[in-house]
């Protein structure tokens, strides 16, 4: 049983790591609501994957306002409402901005981000999923989403490195770092149960789950 103090849980990780699938299963286990990214709602995203330099700023700002709006609604909730499991962390948003925006655009983005982030609540627990870039690329290709066809392995590698650096310093909430290379939380119940056990036993601000093959 996951402690009730984890009322607001976030699953994070790079594209293709399985954060949305895990968020849905964990929410179902806990009787929680989900708060999920909505990339299909971003009208700039398909053009960004075709021409990143031209469409990066509009894409990034749309996502920023979308996520702030989603998270802002949590402030209106009572603690006794159902728990929330989200598949995004607002604080990681600048990672994408740094990879895609030029200096002037990033400066503008940062000013807007700093103004908006104070309006959002912090999570009670963050689960950071890791996987090798080759595995991420394979999963992206396998699901075959049209808008993701422009994602390159080089972009994904830089993104994964940015996540690693970000979570190396992250201390805003308890953090469970999970190497998901040999774990399948959706199709293997024993792997999901292993994750639940680790969450229930968390004591320190940062712990690791690394399952050998």
ABEGO torsion letter per residue (X at the ends): XBBAABABBBBBEBBGAGAAAAAAAAAAAAGBBBBBBBAAABAAAAAAAABAAAAAAAAAAAAAAAAAAAAAAAAABBAABBBBBBABBAAAAAAAAAAABBAAAAAAAAAAAAAAAAABBBBABBBBBBBBAAAAAAAAAAAGBAAAAABBAAAAAAAAAAAAAAAAABAABBBBBBBAAABBAAABAAAAAAAAAAAAABABABBBBBBBX
